[in-house]
Amino acid sequence: MPGRLFLTRPAEEIAAAFGAAVPEGQGPRANIAPGQQVVVWDGAALRLMRWGMIPVGRVNARGRPVMETIVNARSETVFDKSAFQGVQRGVVPCDGWYEWTGKARRKQPWRINPVDGSLLGFAAIWDVWKAPNGAELAQVATVTCAPNGDIAPIHHRMGVILAPRDWPIWCAGSPSEAAALCQPWPDGRLKVAHAEGVDWQGP
């Protein structure tokens, strides 16, 4: 949807893909979970943000405060919901992600990554949360859409994957231009396999 991400390729390759320096201290990570920091391209630079947005001060259509942490935002409503007003758009680079199927305590983890081994760029929204003491925290949520044929057997949603040529359009284009990019990734480009040998307590 994605549930967790992994980004293990050398920082030099990520920097070359985006034409921007990778934040210092970012080594290979095989288990990036919500609540942790992820690398995000904001349209100009690669920076660290917390994966999971707390839309403090925002309200839903009924005027009630939105309190839950948003890890994934639905593309069908991300441009309409009041909870997302004022957010900016970015791209989350990764080598792939994990999903789970089955019942609690017996869930099967799945590893999803491109067939050709290329770098993925997930569409995302982000903003900066300002605490009462003045501290600021950049936070991000990935954007999801209906699954393609590769993902449908294991999950009813997938992250919106953007082709590199579309990264600038997503970040700086009009809402209608960005919305047009929220489509399932073409079938046959992703491989799904049992996730084995992953340290789920590791970084």
Contact map, one row per residue, 1 for C-alpha under 8 A:
11100000000000000000000000000000000000000000000000000000000000000000000100000000000000000000000000100000000000000000000000000000000000000000000100000000001011100000000000000000000000000000000000000000000
11111000000000000000000000000000000000000000000000000000000000000000000100000000000000000000000011100000000000000000000000000000000000000000010000000000000001100000000000000000000000000000000000000000000
11111000000000000000000000000000110000000000000000000000000000000000000000000000000000000000000011110000000000000000000000000000000000000000000000000000000000000000000000000000000000000000000000000000000
01111100000000000000000000000011110000000000000000000000000000000000000000000000000000000000000011100000000000000000000000000000000000000000000000000000000000000000000000000000000000000000000000000000000
01111110000000000000000000000111100000000000000000000000000000000000000000000000000000000000011111000000000000000000000000000000000000000000000000000000000000000000000000000000000000000000000000000000000
00011111000000000000000000001111000000000000000000000000000000000000000000000000000000000000011110000000000000000000000000000000000000000000000000000000000000000000000000000000000000000000000000000000000
00001111100000000000000000011100000000000000000000000000000000000000000000000000000000000000111100000000000000000000000000000000000000000000000000000000000000000000000000000000000000000000000000000000000
00000111110000000000000000111100000000000000000000000000000000000000000000000000000000000000001000000000000000000000000000000000000000000000000000000000000000000000000000000000000000000000000000000000000
00000011111011000000000000010000000000000000000000000000000000000000000000000000000000000000001000000000000000000000000000000000000000000000000000000000000000000000000000000000000000000000000000000000000
00000001111111000000000000110000000000000000000000000000000000000000000000000000000000000000000000000000000000000000000000000000000000000000000000000000000000000000000000000000000000000000000000000000000
00000000111111100000010001100000000000000000000000000000000000000000000000000000000000000000000000000000000000000000000000000000000000000000000000000000000000000000000000000000000000000000000000000000000
00000000011111110000010000000000000000000000000000000000000000000000000000000000000000000000000000000000000000000000000000000000000000000000000000000000000000000000000000000000000000000000000000000000000
00000000111111111000000000000000000000000000000000000000000000000000000000000000000000000000000000000000000000000000000000000000000000000000000000000000000000000000000000000000000000000000000000000000000
00000000111111111100010000000000000000000000000000000000000000000000000000000000000000000000100000000000000000000000001000000000000000000000000000000000000000000000000000000000000000000000000000000000000
00000000001111111111110000000000000000000000000000000000000000000000000000000000000000000000000000000000000000000000000000000000000000000000000000000000000000000000000000000000000000000000000000000000000
00000000000111111111000000000000000000000000000000000000000000000000000000000000000000000000000000000000000000000000000000000000000000000000000000000000000000000000000000000000000000000000000000000000000
00000000000011111110000000000000000000000000000000000000000000000000000000000000000000000000000000000000000000000000000000000000000000000000000000000000000000000000000000000000000000000000000000000000000
00000000000001111111000000000000000000001000010000000000000000000000000000000000000000000000000000000000000000000000000000000000000000000000000000000000000000000000000000000000000000000000000000000000000
00000000000000111111100000000000000000000000000000000000000000000000000000000000000000000000000000000000000000000000000000000000000000000000000000000000000000000000000000000000000000000000000000000000000
00000000000000110111110000000000000000000001110000000000000000000000000000000000000000000000000000000000000000000000000000000000000000000000000000000000000000000000000000000000000000000000000000000000000
00000000000000100011111000000000000000000000110000000000000000000000000000000000000000000000000000000000000000000000000000000000000000000000000000000000000000000000000000000000000000000000000000000000000
00000000001101100001111101000000000000100000011000000000000000000000000000000000000000000000000000000000000000000000000000000000000000000000000000000000000000000000000000000000000000000000000000000000000
00000000000000000000111111000000000000100000011100000000000000000000000000000000000000000000000000000000000000000000000000000000000000000000000000000000000000000000000000000000000000000000000000000000000
00000000000000000000011111000000000000000000000000000000000000000000000000000000000000000000000000000000000000000000000000000000000000000000000000000000000000000000000000000000000000000000000000000000000
00000000000000000000001111100000000000000000000000000000000000000000000000000000000000000000000000000000000000000000000000000000000000000000000000000000000000000000000000000000000000000000000000000000000
00000000001000000000011111110000000000000000000000000000000000000000000000000000000000000000000000000000000000000000000000000000000000000000000000000000000000000000000000000000000000000000000000000000000
00000001011000000000000011111000000000000000000000000000000000000000000000000000000000000000000000000000000000000000000000000000000000000000000000000000000000000000000000000000000000000000000000000000000
00000011110000000000000001111100000000000000000000000000000000000000000000000000000000000000000000000000000000000000000000000000000000000000000000000000000000000000000000000000000000000000000000000000000
00000111000000000000000000111111000000000000000000000000000000000000000000000000000000000000000000000000000000000000000000000000000000000000000000000000000000000000000000000000000000000000000000000000001
00001111000000000000000000011111000000000000000000000000000000000000000000000000000000000000000000000000000000000000000000000000000000000000000000000000000000000000000000000000000000000000000000000110011
00011100000000000000000000001111100000000000000000000000000000000000000000000000000000000000000000000000000000000000000000000000000000000000000000000000000000000000000000000000000000000000000000000111111
00011100000000000000000000001111110101000000000000000000000000000000000000000000000000000000000000000000000000000000000000000000000000000000000000000000000000000000000000000000000000000000000000000000001
00111000000000000000000000000011111100000000000000100000000000000000000000000000000000000000000000000000000000000000000000000000000000000000000000000000000000000000000000000000000000000000000000000000000
00110000000000000000000000000001111100000000000001110000000000000000001000000000000000000000000000000000000000000000000000000000000000000000000000000000000000000000000000000000000000000000000000000000000
00000000000000000000000000000000111110000000000001110000000000000000000000000000000000000000000000000000000000000000000000000000000000000000000000000000000000000000000000000000000000000000000000000000000
00000000000000000000000000000001111111000000000001100000000000000000000000000000000000000000000000000000000000000000000000000000000000000000000000000000000000000000000000000000000000000000000000000000000
00000000000000000000000000000000001111100000000111100000000000000000000000000000000000000000000000000000000000000000000000000000000000000000000000000000000000000000000000000000000000000000000000000000000
00000000000000000000000000000001000111110000000111100000000000000000000000000000000000000001000000000000000000000000000000000000000000000000000000000000000000000000000000000000000000000000000000000000000
00000000000000000000011000000000000011111000011110000000000000000000000000000000000000000001100000000000000000000000000000000000000000000000000000000000000000000000000000000000000000000000000000000000000
00000000000000000000000000000000000001111100011110000000000000000000000000000000000000000111100000000000000000000000000000000000000000000000000000000000000000000000000000000000000000000000000000000000000
00000000000000000100000000000000000000111111111000000000000000000000000000000000000000000111100000000000000000000000000000000000000000000000000000000000000000000000000000000000000000000000000000000000000
00000000000000000000000000000000000000011111111000000000000000000000000000000000000000001110000000000000000000000000000000000000000000000000000000000000000000000000000000100000000000000000000000000000000
00000000000000000000000000000000000000001111100000000000000000000000000000000000000000000110000000000000000000000000000000000000000000000000000000000000000000000000001100110000000000000000000000000000000
00000000000000000001000000000000000000001111110000000000000000000000000000000000000000000000000000000000000000000000000000000000000000000000000000000000000000000000000000000000000000000000000000000000000
00000000000000000001100000000000000000001111111000000000000000000000000000000000000000000000000000000000000000000000000000000000000000000000000000000000000000000000000000000000000000000000000000000000000
00000000000000000101111000000000000000111101111100000000000000000000000000000000000000000000000000000000000000000000000000000000000000000000000000000000000000000000000000000000000000000000000000000000000
00000000000000000000011000000000000000111100111110000000000000000000000000000000000000000000000000000000000000000000000000000000000000000000000000000000000000000000000000000000000000000000000000000000000
00000000000000000000001000000000000011110000011111000000000000000000000000000000000000000000000000000000000000000000000000000000000000000100000000000000000000000000000000000000000000000000000000000000000
00000000000000000000000000000000000011110000001111100000000000000000000000000000000000000000000000000000000000000000000000000000000000001111000000000000000000000000000000000000000000000000000000000000000
00000000000000000000000000000000011111000000000111111000000000000000000000000000000000000000000000000000000000000000000000000000000000001111000000000000000000000000000000000000000000000000000000000000000
00000000000000000000000000000000111111000000000011111000000000000000001000000000000000000000000000000000000000000000000000000000000000000011100000000000000000000000000000000000000000000000000000000000000
00000000000000000000000000000000011000000000000001111100000000000000111100000000000000000000000000000000000000000000000000000000000000000011100000000000000000000000000000000000000000000000000000000000000
00000000000000000000000000000000000000000000000001111110000000000000111000000000000000000000000000000000000000000000000000000110000000000011100000000000000000000000000000000000000000000000000000000000000
00000000000000000000000000000000000000000000000000011111000000000011110000000000000000000000000000000000000000000000000000000000100000000010000000000000000000000000000000000000000000000000000000000000000
00000000000000000000000000000000000000000000000000001111110000000111110000000000001100000000000000000000000000000000000000000000100000000000000000000000000000000000000000000000000000000000000000000000000
00000000000000000000000000000000000000000000000000000111110000001110000000000000000000000000000000000000000000000000000000000000100000000000000000000000000000000000000000000000000000000000000000000000000
00000000000000000000000000000000000000000000000000000011111000001100000000000000000000000000000000000000000000000000000000000000000000000000000000000000000000000000000000000000000000000000000000000000000
00000000000000000000000000000000000000000000000000000011111100001100000000000000011000000000000000000000000000000000000000000000000000000000000000000000000000000000000000000000000000000000000000000000000
00000000000000000000000000000000000000000000000000000000111111111100000000000000011000000000000000000000000000000000000000000000000000000000000000000000000000000000000000000000000000000000000000000000000
00000000000000000000000000000000000000000000000000000000011111111100000000000000111000000000000000000000000000000000000000000000000000000000000000000000000000000000000000000000000000000000000000000000000
00000000000000000000000000000000000000000000000000000000001111110000000000000000110000000000000000000000000000000000000000000000000000000000000000000000000000000000000000000000000000000000000000000000000
00000000000000000000000000000000000000000000000000000000001111110000000000000000000000000000000000000000000000000000000000000000000000000000000000000000000000000000000000000000000000000000000000000000000
00000000000000000000000000000000000000000000000000000000001111111000000000000000000000000000000000000000000000000000000000000000000000000000000000000000000000000000000000000000000000000000000000000000000
00000000000000000000000000000000000000000000000000000000001111111100000000000000000000000000000000000000000000000000000000000000000000000000000000000000000000000000000000000000000000000000000000000000000
00000000000000000000000000000000000000000000000000000001111100111110000000000000000000000000000000000000000000000000000000000000000000000000000000000000000000000000000000000000000000000000000000000000000
00000000000000000000000000000000000000000000000000000011111100011111000000000000001000000000000000000000000000000000000000000000000000000000000000000000000000000000000000000000000000000000000000000000000
00000000000000000000000000000000000000000000000000000111000000001111100000000000000000000000000000000000000000000000000000000000000000000000000000000000000000000000000000000000000000000000000000000000000
00000000000000000000000000000000000000000000000000000110000000000111110000000000000000000000000000000000000000000000000000000000000000000000000000000000000000000000000000000000000000000000000000000000000
00000000000000000000000000000000000000000000000000011110000000000011111000000000000000000000000000000000000000000000000000000000000000000000000000000000000000000000000000000000000000000000000000000000000
00000000000000000000000000000000000000000000000000011110000000000001111110000000000000000000000000000000000000000000000000000000000000000000100000000000000000000000000000000000000000000000000000000000000
00000000000000000000000000000000010000000000000000111000000000000000111110000000000000000000000000000000000000000000000000000000000000000001110000000000000000000000000000000000000000000000000000000000000
11000000000000000000000000000000000000000000000000010000000000000000011111000000000000000000000000000000000000000000000000000000000000000000111100000000000000000000000000000000000000000000000000000000000
00000000000000000000000000000000000000000000000000000000000000000000011111101100000000000000000000000000000000000000000000000000000000000000111100000000000000000000000000000000000000000000000000000000000
00000000000000000000000000000000000000000000000000000000000000000000000111111100000000000000000000000000000000000000000000000000000000000000001110000000000000000000000000000000000000000000000000000000000
00000000000000000000000000000000000000000000000000000000000000000000000011111110000000000000000000000000000000000000000000000000000000000000001110000000000000000000000000000000001001000000000000000000000
00000000000000000000000000000000000000000000000000000000000000000000000001111110000000000000000000000000000000000000000000000000000000000000000010000000000000000000000000000000000000000000000000000000000
00000000000000000000000000000000000000000000000000000000000000000000000011111111100000000000000000000000000000000000000000000000000000000000000000000000000000000000000000000000000000000000000000000000000
00000000000000000000000000000000000000000000000000000000000000000000000011111111100100000000000000000000000000000000000000000000000000000000001000000000000000000000000000000000000000000000000000000000000
00000000000000000000000000000000000000000000000000000000000000000000000000111111100110000000000000000000000000000000000000000000000000000000000000000000000000000000000000000010001000000000000000000000000
00000000000000000000000000000000000000000000000000000000000000000000000000001111110110000000000000000000000000000000000000000000000000000000000000000000000000000000000000000000000000000000000000000000000
00000000000000000000000000000000000000000000000000000000000110000000000000001111111110000000000000000000000000000000000000000000000000000000000000000000000000000000000000000000000000000000000000000000000
00000000000000000000000000000000000000000000000000000000011110000000000000000001111110000000000000000000000000000000000000000000000000000000000000000000000000000000000000000000000000000000000000000000000
00000000000000000000000000000000000000000000000000000010011100000100000000000000111110000000000000000000000000000000000000000000000000000000000000000000000000000000000000000000000000000000000000000000000
00000000000000000000000000000000000000000000000000000010000000000000000000000111111111100000000000000000000000000000000000000000000000000000000000000000000000000000000000000000000000000000000000000000000
00000000000000000000000000000000000000000000000000000000000000000000000000000011111111100000000000000000000000000000000000000000000000000000000000000000000000000000000000000000000000000000000000000000000
00000000000000000000000000000000000000000000000000000000000000000000000000000000000111110000000000000000000000000000000000000010000000000000000000000000000000000000000000000000000000000000000000000000000
00000000000000000000000000000000000000000000000000000000000000000000000000000000000111111000000000000000000000000000000000001110000000000000000000000000000000000000000000000000000000000000000000000000000
00000000000000000000000000000000000000000000000000000000000000000000000000000000000001111100000000000000000000000000000000001110000000000000000000000000000000000000000000100000000000000000000000000000000
00000000000000000000000000000000000000000100000000000000000000000000000000000000000000111110000000000000000000000000000000111100000000000000000000000000000000000000000001110000000000000000000000000000000
00000000000000000000000000000000000000011110000000000000000000000000000000000000000000011111000000000000000000000000000000111100000000000000000000000000000000000000001001100000000000000000000000000000000
00000000000000000000000000000000000000011110000000000000000000000000000000000000000000001111100000000000000000000000000011110000000000000000000000000000000000000000001000100000000000000000000000000000000
00000000000000000000000000000000000001111000000000000000000000000000000000000000000000000111110000000000000000000000000011110000000000000000010000000000000000000000000000000000000000000000000000000000000
00000010000001000000000000000000000000111000000000000000000000000000000000000000000000000011111000000000000000000000001111000000000000000000000000000000000000000000000000000000000000000000000000000000000
00001110000000000000000000000000000000000000000000000000000000000000000000000000000000000001111110000000000000000000001111000000000000000000000000000000000000000000000000000000000000000000000000000000000
00001111100000000000000000000000000000000000000000000000000000000000000000000000000000000000111110000000000000001100111100000000000000000000000000000000000000000000000000000000000000000000000000000000000
00001110000000000000000000000000000000000000000000000000000000000000000000000000000000000000011111000000000000111100000100000000000000000000000000000000000000000000000000000000000000000000000000000000000
01111100000000000000000000000000000000000000000000000000000000000000000000000000000000000000011111100000000000111000000000000000000000000000000000000000000000000000000000000000000000000000000000000000000
01111000000000000000000000000000000000000000000000000000000000000000000000000000000000000000000111110000000011110000000000000000000000000000000000000000000000000000000000000000000000000000000000100000000
11110000000000000000000000000000000000000000000000000000000000000000000000000000000000000000000011111000000011110000000000000000000000000000000000000000011000000000000000000000000000000000000000000000000
00100000000000000000000000000000000000000000000000000000000000000000000000000000000000000000000001111100001111000000000000000000000000000000000000000000010000000000000000000000000000000000000000000000000
00000000000000000000000000000000000000000000000000000000000000000000000000000000000000000000000000111110001111000000000000000000000000000000000000000000011000000000000000000000000000000000000000000000000
00000000000000000000000000000000000000000000000000000000000000000000000000000000000000000000000000011111011100000000000000000000000000000000000000000000000000000000000000000000000000000000000000000000000
00000000000000000000000000000000000000000000000000000000000000000000000000000000000000000000000000001111111000000000000000000000000000000000000000000000000000000000000000000000000000000000000000000000000
00000000000000000000000000000000000000000000000000000000000000000000000000000000000000000000000000000111111000000000000000000000000000000000000000000000000000000000000000000000000000000000000000000000000
00000000000000000000000000000000000000000000000000000000000000000000000000000000000000000000000000000011111000000000000000000000000000000000000000000000000000000000000000000000000000000000000000000000000
00000000000000000000000000000000000000000000000000000000000000000000000000000000000000000000000000000111111100000000000000000000000000000000000000000000000000000000000000000000000000000000000000000000000
00000000000000000000000000000000000000000000000000000000000000000000000000000000000000000000000000011111111110000000000000000000000000000000000000000000000000000000000000000000000000000000000000000000000
00000000000000000000000000000000000000000000000000000000000000000000000000000000000000000000000000011100011111000000000000000000000000000000000000000000000000000000000000000000000000000000000001000000000
00000000000000000000000000000000000000000000000000000000000000000000000000000000000000000000000001111000001111100000000000000000000000000000000000000000000000000000000000000000000000000000000001100000000
00000000000000000000000000000000000000000000000000000000000000000000000000000000000000000000000001111000000111110000000000000000000000000000000000000000000000000000000000000000000000000000000111100000000
00000000000000000000000000000000000000000000000000000000000000000000000000000000000000000000000111100000000011111000000000000000000000000000000000000000000000000000000000000000000000000000000111100000000
00000000000000000000000000000000000000000000000000000000000000000000000000000000000000000000000111100000000001111100000000000000000000000000000000000000000000000000000000000000000000000000011110000000000
00000000000000000000000000000000000000000000000000000000000000000000000000000000000000000000001110000000000000111110100000000000000000000000000000000000000000000000000000000000000000000000011100000000000
00000000000000000000000000000000000000000000000000000000000000000000000000000000000000000000001100000000000000011111111100000000000000000000000000000000000000000000000000000000000000000000111000000000000
00000000000000000000000000000000000000000000000000000000000000000000000000000000000000000000000000000000000000001111110000000000000000000000000000000000000000000000000000000000000000000001111000000000000
00000000000000000000000000000000000000000000000000000000000000000000000000000000000000000000000000000000000000000111110000000000000000000000000000000000000000000000000000000000000000000000100000000000000
00000000000000000000000000000000000000000000000000000000000000000000000000000000000000000000001000000000000000001111111000000000000000000000000000000000000000000000000000000000000000000000000000000000000
00000000000000000000000000000000000000000000000000000000000000000000000000000000000000000000001000000000000000000111111100000000000000000000000000000000000000000000000000000000000000000000000000000000000
00000000000001000000000000000000000000000000000000000000000000000000000000000000000000000000111000000000000000000100111110000000000000000000000000000000000000000000000000000000000000000000000000000000000
00000000000000000000000000000000000000000000000000000000000000000000000000000000000000000000111100000000000000000100011111000000000000000000000000000000000000001110000000000000000000000000000000000000000
00000000000000000000000000000000000000000000000000000000000000000000000000000000000000000011110000000000000000000000001111100000000000000000000000000000000000001111001000000000000000000000000000000000000
00000000000000000000000000000000000000000000000000000000000000000000000000000000000000000011110000000000000000000000000111110000000000000000011000000000000000111100000000000000000000000000000000000000000
00000000000000000000000000000000000000000000000000000000000000000000000000000000000000001111000000000000000000000000000011111000000000000000011000000000000000111100000001000000000000000000000000000000000
00000000000000000000000000000000000000000000000000000000000000000000000000000000000000001111000000000000000000000000000001111100000000000001111000000000000000000000000000000000000000000000000000000000000
00000000000000000000000000000000000000000000000000000000000000000000000000000000000000111100000000000000000000000000000000111110000000000001111000000000000000000000000000000000000000000000000000000000000
00000000000000000000000000000000000000000000000000001000000000000000000000000000000000111100000000000000000000000000000000011111000000000111100000000000000000000000000000000000000000000000000000000000000
00000000000000000000000000000000000000000000000000001000000000000000000000000000000001110000000000000000000000000000000000001111100000000111000000000000000000000000000000000000000000000000000000000000000
00000000000000000000000000000000000000000000000000000000000000000000000000000000000000000000000000000000000000000000000000000111110000011110000000000000000000000000000000000000000000000000000000000000000
00000000000000000000000000000000000000000000000000000111000000000000000000000000000000000000000000000000000000000000000000000011111000011110000000000000000000000000000000000000000000000000000000000000000
00000000000000000000000000000000000000000000000000000000000000000000000000000000000000000000000000000000000000000000000000000001111101111000000000000000000000000000000000000000000000000000000000000000000
00000000000000000000000000000000000000000000000000000000000000000000000000000000000000000000000000000000000000000000000000000000111111110000000000000000000000000000000000000000000000000000000000000000000
00000000000000000000000000000000000000000000000000000000000000000000000000000000000000000000000000000000000000000000000000000000011111100000000000000000000000000000000000000000000000000000000000000000000
00000000000000000000000000000000000000000000000000000000000000000000000000000000000000000000000000000000000000000000000000000000001111100000000000000000000000000000000000000000000000000000000000000000000
00000000000000000000000000000000000000000000000000000000000000000000000000000000000000000000000000000000000000000000000000000000011111110000000000000000000000000000000000000000000000000000000000000000000
00000000000000000000000000000000000000000000000000000000000000000000000000000000000000000000000000000000000000000000000000000000011111111000000000000000000000000000000000000000000000000000000000000000000
00000000000000000000000000000000000000000000000000000000000000000000000000000000000000000000000000000000000000000000000000000001111001111100000000000000000000000000000000000000000000000000000000000000000
00000000000000000000000000000000000000000000000011000000000000000000000000000000000000000000000000000000000000000000000000000001110000111110000000000000000000000000000000000000000000000000000000000000000
00000000000000000000000000000000000000000000000111000000000000000000000000000000000000000000000000000000000000000000000000000111100000011111000000000000000000000000000000000000000000000000000000000000000
00000000000000000000000000000000000000000000000011111100000000000000000000000000000000000000000000000000000000000000000000000111100000001111100000000000000000000000000000000000000000000000000000000000000
00000000000000000000000000000000000000000000000011111000000000000000001000000000000000000000000000000000000000000000000000011110000000000111110000000000000000000000000000000000000000000000000000000000000
00000000000000000000000000000000000000000000000000111000000000000000011110000000000000000000000000000000000000000000000000011100000000000011111000000000000000000000000000000000000000000000000000000000000
01000000000000000000000000000000000000000000000000000000000000000000001110000000000000000001000000000000000000000000000001111000000000000001111100000000000000110000000000000000000000000000000000000000000
00000000000000000000000000000000000000000000000000000000000000000000000111100100000000000000000000000000000000000000000001111000000000000000111110000000000000110000000000000000000000000000000000000000000
10000000000000000000000000000000000000000000000000000000000000000000000111100000000000000000000000000000000000000000000000000000000000000000011111000000000011110000000000000000000001000000000000000000000
00000000000000000000000000000000000000000000000000000000000000000000000001110000000000000000000000000000000000000000000000000000000000000000001111100000000011110000000000000000000001110000000000000000000
00000000000000000000000000000000000000000000000000000000000000000000000000000000000000000000000000000000000000000000000000000000000000000000000111110000000111000000000000000000000000110000000000000000000
00000000000000000000000000000000000000000000000000000000000000000000000000000000000000000000000000000000000000000000000000000000000000000000000011111111001111000000000000000000000000011000000000000000000
00000000000000000000000000000000000000000000000000000000000000000000000000000000000000000000000000000000000000000000000000000000000000000000000001111111000001000000000000000000000000011110000000000000000
00000000000000000000000000000000000000000000000000000000000000000000000000000000000000000000000000000000000000000000000000000000000000000000000000111111100000000000000000000000000000000011000000000000000
00000000000000000000000000000000000000000000000000000000000000000000000000000000000000000000000000000000000000000000000000000000000000000000000000111111100000000000000000000000000000000011111100000000000
00000000000000000000000000000000000000000000000000000000000000000000000000000000000000000000000000000000000000000000000000000000000000000000000000111111111111000000000000000000000000000000000100000000000
00000000000000000000000000000000000000000000000000000000000000000000000000000000000000000000000000000000000000000000000000000000000000000000000000111111111110000000000000000000000000000000000000000000000
00000000000000000000000000000000000000000000000000000000000000000000000000000000000000000000000000000000000000000000000000000000000000000000000000001111111000000000000000000000000000000000000000000000000
00000000000000000000000000000000000000000000000000000000000000000000000000000000000000000000000000111000000000000000000000000000000000000000000000000011111100000000000000000000000000000000000000000000000
10000000000000000000000000000000000000000000000000000000000000000000000000000000000000000000000000101000000000000000000000000000000000000000000000100011111111000000000000000000000000000000000000000000000
00000000000000000000000000000000000000000000000000000000000000000000000000000000000000000000000000000000000000000000000000000000000000000000000001100011011111000000000000000000000000000000000000000000000
10000000000000000000000000000000000000000000000000000000000000000000000000000000000000000000000000000000000000000000000000000000000000000000000111100011001111100000000000000000000000000000000000000000000
11000000000000000000000000000000000000000000000000000000000000000000000000000000000000000000000000000000000000000000000000000000000000000000000111110010001111110000000000000000000000010000000000000000000
11000000000000000000000000000000000000000000000000000000000000000000000000000000000000000000000000000000000000000000000001100000000000000000011110000000000011111000000000000000000000000000000000000000000
00000000000000000000000000000000000000000000000000000000000000000000000000000000000000000000000000000000000000000000000001100000000000000000011110000000000001111100000000000000000001111000000000000000000
00000000000000000000000000000000000000000000000000000000000000000000000000000000000000000000000000000000000000000000000111100000000000000000000000000000000000111110000000000000000000011000000000000000000
00000000000000000000000000000000000000000000000000000000000000000000000000000000000000000000000000000000000000000000000111100000000000000000000000000000000000011111011000000000000010000000000000000000000
00000000000000000000000000000000000000000000000000000000000000000000000000000000000000000000000000000000000000000000000110000000000000000000000000000000000000001111111000000000000000000000000000000000000
00000000000000000000000000000000000000000000000000000000000000000000000000000000000000000000000000000000000000000000000010000000000000000000000000000000000000000111111000000000000000000000000000000000000
00000000000000000000000000000000000000000000000000000000000000000000000000000000000000000000000000000000000000000000000000000000000000000000000000000000000000000011111110000000000000000000000000000000000
00000000000000000000000000000000000000000000000000000000000000000000000000000000000000000000000000000000000000000000000000000000000000000000000000000000000000000111111111000000000010000000000000000000000
00000000000000000000000000000000000000000010000000000000000000000000000000000000000000000110000000000000000000000000000010000000000000000000000000000000000000000111111111100000000000000000000000000000000
00000000000000000000000000000000000000000010000000000000000000000000000000000000000000000000000000000000000000000000000000000000000000000000000000000000000000000000111111111000000000000000000000000000000
00000000000000000000000000000000000000000000000000000000000000000000000000000000000000000000000000000000000000000000000000000000000000000000000000000000000000000000111111111100110000000000000000000000000
00000000000000000000000000000000000000000000000000000000000000000000000000000000000000001100000000000000000000000000000000100000000000000000000000000000000000000000011111111000110010000000000000000000000
00000000000000000000000000000000000000000110000000000000000000000000000000000000000000011110000000000000000000000000000000000000000000000000000000000000000000000000001111111000010000000000000000000000000
00000000000000000000000000000000000000000010000000000000000000000000000000000000000000001000000000000000000000000000000000000000000000000000000000000000000000000000000111111100000000000000000000000000000
00000000000000000000000000000000000000000000000000000000000000000000000000000000000000000000000000000000000000000000000000000000000000000000000000000000000000000000000111111111110000000000000000000000000
00000000000000000000000000000000000000000000000000000000000000000000000000000000000000000000000000000000000000000000000000000000000000000000000000000000000000000000000010011111110000000000000000000000000
00000000000000000000000000000000000000000000000000000000000000000000000000000010000000000000000000000000000000000000000000000000000000000000000000000000000000000000000000001111111000000000000000000000000
00000000000000000000000000000000000000000000000000000000000000000000000000000000000000000000000000000000000000000000000000000000000000000000000000000000000000000000000000001111111100000000000000000000000
00000000000000000000000000000000000000000000000000000000000000000000000000000000000000000000000000000000000000000000000000000000000000000000000000000000000000000000000011001111111110000000000000000000000
00000000000000000000000000000000000000000000000000000000000000000000000000000000000000000000000000000000000000000000000000000000000000000000000000000000000000000000000011101111111111000000000000000000000
00000000000000000000000000000000000000000000000000000000000000000000000000100010000000000000000000000000000000000000000000000000000000000000000000000000000000000000000000000011111111000000000000000000000
00000000000000000000000000000000000000000000000000000000000000000000000000000000000000000000000000000000000000000000000000000000000000000000000000000000000000000000000000000001111111100000000000000000000
00000000000000000000000000000000000000000000000000000000000000000000000000000000000000000000000000000000000000000000000000000000000000000000000000000000000000000100010001000000111111100000000000000000000
00000000000000000000000000000000000000000000000000000000000000000000000000100000000000000000000000000000000000000000000000000000000000000000000110000000000000010000000000000000011111110000000000000000000
00000000000000000000000000000000000000000000000000000000000000000000000000000000000000000000000000000000000000000000000000000000000000000000000011000000000000010000000000000000000111111000000000000000000
00000000000000000000000000000000000000000000000000000000000000000000000000000000000000000000000000000000000000000000000000000000000000000000000011110000000001011000000000000000000001111100000000000000000
00000000000000000000000000000000000000000000000000000000000000000000000000000000000000000000000000000000000000000000000000000000000000000000000000110000000000011000000000000000000000111110100000000000000
00000000000000000000000000000000000000000000000000000000000000000000000000000000000000000000000000000000000000000000000000000000000000000000000000010000000000000000000000000000000000011111100000000000000
00000000000000000000000000000000000000000000000000000000000000000000000000000000000000000000000000000000000000000000000000000000000000000000000000011100000000000000000000000000000000001111110000000000000
00000000000000000000000000000000000000000000000000000000000000000000000000000000000000000000000000000000000000000010000000000000000000000000000000001100000000000000000000000000000000000111111000000000000
00000000000000000000000000000000000000000000000000000000000000000000000000000000000000000000000000000000000000000111000000000000000000000000000000000100000000000000000000000000000000001111111000000000000
00000000000000000000000000000000000000000000000000000000000000000000000000000000000000000000000000000000000000011110000000000000000000000000000000000100000000000000000000000000000000000011111100000000000
00000000000000000000000000000000000000000000000000000000000000000000000000000000000000000000000000000000000000011110000000000000000000000000000000000100000000000000000000000000000000000001111110000000000
00000000000000000000000000000000000000000000000000000000000000000000000000000000000000000000000000000000000001111000000000000000000000000000000000000110000000000000000000000000000000000000011111000000000
00000000000000000000000000000000000000000000000000000000000000000000000000000000000000000000000000000000000001110000000000000000000000000000000000000000000000000000000000000000000000000000001111100000000
00000000000000000000000000000000000000000000000000000000000000000000000000000000000000000000000000000000000111100000000000000000000000000000000000000000000000000000000000000000000000000000000111110000000
00000000000000000000000000000000000000000000000000000000000000000000000000000000000000000000000001000000000011100000000000000000000000000000000000000000000000000000000000000000000000000000000011111100000
00000000000000000000000000000000000000000000000000000000000000000000000000000000000000000000000000000000000000000000000000000000000000000000000000000000000000000000000000000000000000000000000001111100000
00000000000000000000000000000000000000000000000000000000000000000000000000000000000000000000000000000000000000000000000000000000000000000000000000000000000000000000000000000000000000000000000000111110000
00000000000000000000000000000110000000000000000000000000000000000000000000000000000000000000000000000000000000000000000000000000000000000000000000000000000000000000000000000000000000000000000000111111000
00000000000000000000000000000110000000000000000000000000000000000000000000000000000000000000000000000000000000000000000000000000000000000000000000000000000000000000000000000000000000000000000000001111110
00000000000000000000000000000010000000000000000000000000000000000000000000000000000000000000000000000000000000000000000000000000000000000000000000000000000000000000000000000000000000000000000000000111110
00000000000000000000000000000010000000000000000000000000000000000000000000000000000000000000000000000000000000000000000000000000000000000000000000000000000000000000000000000000000000000000000000000011111
00000000000000000000000000000110000000000000000000000000000000000000000000000000000000000000000000000000000000000000000000000000000000000000000000000000000000000000000000000000000000000000000000000011111
00000000000000000000000000001111000000000000000000000000000000000000000000000000000000000000000000000000000000000000000000000000000000000000000000000000000000000000000000000000000000000000000000000000111
